[in-house]
Amino acid sequence: MLVLAAGLGLQRGVGARYSNNLHLAGTQSQKARDLLVAEFPAQAGDLDQVVLHARAGTLAAPAVRGQVRALLGRVARIPGVEAVVDPYTARPRALSHDRTIAYATVVLARQGSRGVPDSVVHALVRTAEAGRSPALQVEVGGPAVENAQRPAIGSSMIVGLGAAVVVLLLSFGSLLAMGLPIVTALCGLGTGVGIVALVTRVLQMPDFSSELALMIGLGVGVDYALFIVTRYREAYRSNGGRVDEAIGVAMNTAGRAVIVAGLTVVVSLMGMCALGIGFLYGPAVASSISVLLVLAASLTLLPALLAAAGHRIGRPGKPSRRRSLGGGWDRWIRGIQRRPWLAAGAAAGVLLLLAAPTLGLRLGNTDAGNDSPSQTTRRAYDLMARGFGKGFNGPLLVVGPATAVERSAALVAGTPDVAAVTPARVSPDRRLAVFEAYPRSSPQSVETEALVKRLRTSVLPRGVLVGGFTALQIDFAHVIAAKLWIFFAAVILVSALLLLVVFRSLLIPLQAAVMNLLSIGASLGVVVAIFQWGWLGGLTGIEGGPIQAFLPVMVFAIVFGLSMDYEVFLISRIHEAWAHGASPSDAVRLGITRTGRVVTAAAAVMVAVFSSFVLAGDRTIALFGLGLAVAVFLDAVVIRCVLLPAVLELLGRWAWWCPERLDRVLPRLAIEPPEDADAAGRQPGGVAVPAEVGGS
């Protein structure tokens, strides 16, 4: 609790400093930005727009023109605003043909690696909104405004917590037992928030890093505590109500599994650093800190709480044989084991069918046209598209040597799909020049991506670069796509090696990797169908668009780690029974009947928490929430309840095969405590293995 207080105090005293700056070394867009920063800093800032709309009459009316120029004068005086281009004198024309819509380009100064500070953007938005009147509509758009206007997720987190409380209450049937996982997770998260705030001072982190860390930390924190409390209650009932002994058993079994599961999640998350893209380091580190802190709370705070309230949570009394064997779970697994080929084929078919849309995945960056109509960025986007065309929402910057750029302006203007270009602006030393090119298509469209490629490869001379926010996002998608397979291979290999060391089996890591890939593919398929193709758009209000380039990477890392959680918890119970003499079929049945209820409860908590973030009002967080919720649901229901038991039944004893020479050289990292079963057929810590399933 002292550590928690220190963490919260650290957050309040130090404060977080997030940055959405994206740096892509070696790409044309990054080279263009670096050139501008070095030699033409006045043009190196972010280009945003104040969009103006005459509600009645035209913007050319003298009274309205005076109101507009007074507003833009106030905008120009905001600290951090480099320049404001008057729409009445701009070239190309910044006033629509009917003179009802205009836009003023606002250049916002960047502050090193932090990009444009949110304080500057908020001042711009406040100033613009203050200029609204019955005669004049004023909206603000652009990349800096888009980043700073991200909705808060507080209400979504409360909904997720409420859903988790309901699930835990139904699972435990006790208010006190329900409260332990919630309190443990919140204490770990509270400490993690303070540490993440401190890390933002030394490591660049996009602002969604904290939201992602809260989402993941809440889900895994509740799950880890849930597994430990459940194992404690089992041991308490078996040993006649001895609290200390039951805590020892829970920590020596479920506690070991929690450590391996938590480290697997961290390994998967930190695997994002293998891509070499600094933008992804922040989310990886923030989420890893969150997982490590809730893991630490589960291993320290939770046992202390169990010691204080153990008798009230344990509910002594020997469970009936039907309950100890899992009742309905036992019948379900026996049914799977009678027809393993049918069960495995049906489960794999469902997952492959859901994964099919992934083949049409298009990486990119959604624009403000996907924002909610309640946001100023969306209203600015719609006004710009109506007055000038969708391409004016994402201008391209053409940068290079002054003479070459000035000659290139005519070439770019004559290129199909280019709506207009601005006159070239030359740096004070006459060495560098820059102009904007406006595509005819929207920033997120395939046509704009093709235009950027055509300009770079066949229109512009060598040394002239295409940059700007839209080009940067296109380059980001290409960089991610080129490195995806390296990342996937690294995460799968490290996780498989960890499972190999823990379970001393060659086939268990292989089946885990394949099944995790199936659940990830299926979840991405659902995301593509809803967020890219626009399925269920009338019900969800989600408009189709490309999938953010970093989403598959982060979903893969997170889901792979979370899937390994359930793999470790379930396989550890199966392996425990196998190690104590049960047959392969009996070990599977015992392991799943003992863990089926708690795994589904844990998955229900995760699904509830992740689904609540779909309501956050932010497309990126909603993408994460839906992708993670679907993946966890499929992993817990289709894979752990159907596919895994069917495959293990088919493998039989081969599931636990490991060559002797390999076994001798592998380090020892057992989840089960050292074997000390007595002749009465009791497991370590006094938990009996029922004779019906092969107890020794």
LINLIN-V79217 format. One record per helix or strand. SS is the DSSP state (h for helix, s for strand). FROM is the first residue (numbers start at 1). LEN is the number of residues. If there is no record, write none. Layout:
SS|FROM|LEN + SS|FROM|LEN
This chain:
h|2|13 + h|28|12 + h|41|3 + s|46|9 + h|62|15 + s|81|5 + s|95|1 + s|101|8 + h|112|3 + h|118|13 + s|133|1 + s|136|7 + h|143|6 + h|154|19 + h|175|25 + h|208|31 + h|243|33 + h|278|37 + h|321|4 + h|328|11 + h|340|21 + s|363|2 + h|368|3 + h|376|12 + h|390|4 + s|396|6 + h|402|12 + s|418|4 + s|425|2 + s|432|8 + h|446|14 + s|465|3 + h|469|35 + h|506|27 + h|537|4 + s|547|2 + h|551|29 + h|584|33 + h|619|38 + h|660|6 + s|682|1 + s|688|1 + h|691|3
